[in-house]
């Protein structure tokens, strides 16, 4: 399943803090060594795409419930505002 999550924060620290709320604490920066703007988050989820409850974790440990390890790949872009009027005058 693909989805787009567009989060804008003033600093990289603030961005990671927000991403962790949605995607969990475990992440790797550039896990394959070929994309410095890539961050992969991994977390365990239940069938509803949510983090499992304590009860669900206990049932999973006993083999009574399926949980999934899910990877979320994020690409980080830095954007800057520009003065369109000023830029247009240069040309």
HELIX and SHEET records of a PDB file:
HELIX    1   1 UNK A   12  UNK A   23  1                                  12    
HELIX    2   2 UNK A   54  UNK A   61  1                                   8    
HELIX    3   3 UNK A   84  UNK A   89  1                                   6    
SHEET    1   A 3 UNK A  27  UNK A  29  0                                        
SHEET    2   A 3 UNK A  38  UNK A  45 -1                                        
SHEET    3   A 3 UNK A  68  UNK A  75 -1                                        
END                                                                             
